[in-house]
Amino acid sequence: MIPAIAPDKRRENTKRRNSAFVLKELTSKKAKIKNKKKVRKLSVTSNE
C-alpha cells in the first residue's frame, strides 16, 4: 500500500525529484563533454 500523503506534498516531492534529475542530467552531459575532450587528447598522444 502507498502511504496516504497530501497531494500537494506529493507534487512538491516529485518536483524536487525532477529538478534533481535535471541537474544530474546537465552535470552528466558536461562530464561527458569533458571526457570526450580528454579521450581525444589521449588518442592523439597514443597515435604519435
Buried (B, 14 or more C-beta within 10 A) or exposed (E): EEEEEEEEEEEEEEEEEEEEEEEEEEEEEEEEEEEEEEEEEEEEEEEE
